[in-house]
Amino acid sequence: MKLDMPEEFFTERLGMFRLRHEDAEEIFYTYASKPEATKYVSWATHETLRDTRSYLVVSRRGWEAGVDYSFAIRLQGRRLIGSCGVINDNGSIQFGYILSPSQWGNGYATEMCCKLMEIVSGLPGVNSVGTFVDADNVASIRVLEKSGLKLVERREQWFRFVNQGQALKDCLVFRFPMPAQAEGK
């Protein structure tokens, strides 16, 4: 089931735009090649621009198949500062995001996440929205809480983060209360 996902959406300070092949160099140099940025993501830090270009091919195919909707996060002045994405498994949504370390602490992740939750939770066919984080990722935990997600479970030694030496890590699972759930329906 494909989602009726917009190709772009905006907040007061940010624009989120469907990833394009032309974004490759910005993505690589802004965050994908930075170990401090990729520490808590599920994909390997990009070693070369070719890695980023390969990712963009996969991203385009995922969008066309209706299973992966990835966006560049840009300041209103159009400077790329990160990306976010939604994985669709027949209406069960998992999302993630990454920002350039130079942009941490400005509230951009929370601003983007709040808007993404508003959009995704209102799409027809979406029955759940959630994500998981390394229990040590305090900054992302705060973003998720401020964005209205609720901690539902702690999973001990549950996920191997490729950029942390593949060691099993404790993870926290968060869910966004869907409108029907919030109203008690």
N, C-alpha and C positions, 0 to 999 in steps of 0.2 A: 504494500500500500504506500503510494507516494503521498507526501505531505504537500499542502498548498503553502509552502514556505516562500516568503518574499525573498527576492534577490538582494534587497537592501533594506535597512531600517536604521532609525536614528534615535539618539537621545539628545539631551541639551548640548553636550560637548563632543559626542562621538557619532561616527557613521560606520555601520557594518555593511560590507559589500561582499557579494559572492566572490570567492577567490578566483583569480585569473592567472594564466601562465605568465603574464607580464609582471606579476607581483613577486616572482621568484627571488630576485636579488634583494629586494627589501626584506622579504621574509628571512632569507638566509642571514643577512647582516644584522637585522634588528633583534632576532631572538633564536632562530632555529639552530644556529651554530654556537650558541652561548650556553656552556654547561650549567651556569648558575640559573638560567631560565628554564632549562629542560630537565632539571633534577627530578621533578615530581610528575613528569608526563610519561605516557605509556610507549612512546616512540623514541628511537635512538637520536641523540644529538646529531645534527647533520654535519658531516665531515667536509662535504663539497657542495657546490652549487648544483651539481648533478643530482644529489640526494633530494634537494628541494624541488627541482624540476620533476623528478620521478613522483614525489608526493603530490604535486599539483595534477599530474595525469590521473593518479588514483582518485584524488578529490573530485575531479571533473566527472569521472566515471561513476563515482558514488552518488553524486548529485543526480545524474541522469537516471540512475537505477532507483532513486528515492530512498537510499539508505544512509547517506552521509551529506550533510549540508554544512559546508565550511565557509567562514567569512573572515575577511581582513577587518581588523579594528583600526579605524583611522580617526585621528583628531579632526575636528571640523575643517582645519586648514589642509586636510588630506594627507598628513604625515602618518605612515603606518606605524602602529605601536604594538600590535599583537594580532592574535586571531582567536576565534571561538568556533565551536562546531557542535552539531547535533547528530547523533547516530540514531536512526530510526529502525527499531526492530518490531514491525507490525503494530505501531502505536505505543510501544514502550520506548521512551526516549531517554538516552543518556547524553549528557553534554559535558563539554570541557572548554578550557580557555588557557591562553598563555599570553603574557605581556613581556615586553622588553624590560629588563631590570632597571633601565633608566626611567621607566614610567611607574614603578612600584610606589605605593603610598599616596597616590593622587586620587583614589576613589574610582578610577576608571573601571576596574574589574567589577565592583559592586554596581556601578551605573549600567554597564553592559549586561550583567547577569539579571538585574531586575527587569530590564526591557526584554531580554530573551525569554525569561519565565512568563512574562505577560503574553508574548507572541505565541510561544509553543503551547502553553497550557490552554489557549483558546482555539487551537486548530482542531477541526473535525477529525475524529479517529484517534486522537491522542488519549491514552488511558492512564499513563503514568509518566512522570518526569523525575529523573534523579541523576546522581553521580556518586563517585566515591573519591576519597582523598587519602593520601598517606597521613596517618595519625600525627606525624611530626610536622605537617604542613600547616602551621598555625595561621598564617596569613590567609590561605584559601579557606580554612575552616571559618574564619571571621567573615569573609566575603559571602560564603554560602548562608550563614546565619543571618547576616544583614539583608540578604536577598530573599528571605522568607522561607528558605529550605529548613527542614526539620531533620535532626539526627535520628535515624531509626535503628541503627545497628553498628556495633563495633565488631570487626572480623579480625581475629588474631592471626598473625603470620599468613596473610591471605593473598597478597599480590607481590609479584617480582617486578620492580621498576628497573628497566634496562639501564638507566643512567646512574643507578646506585649499586652496581655490581651484582644484580640479580638476586640479592638477598631478599628473603621473604619479609614483608613489612606488614605491620598492623594497619588496617584501613578503617575509615569511618564512612558509612553509607548514609547519604542524605536523600530525602525525597521532597519534592515540592507539593504542597497540598493543592490538589486540583480543585477548580471552582465548585464542582458538584460535591466533592468530599468536604470542602470548607463549609458548605451550606447544609451538610448533614444528609445529603441525598444518597 
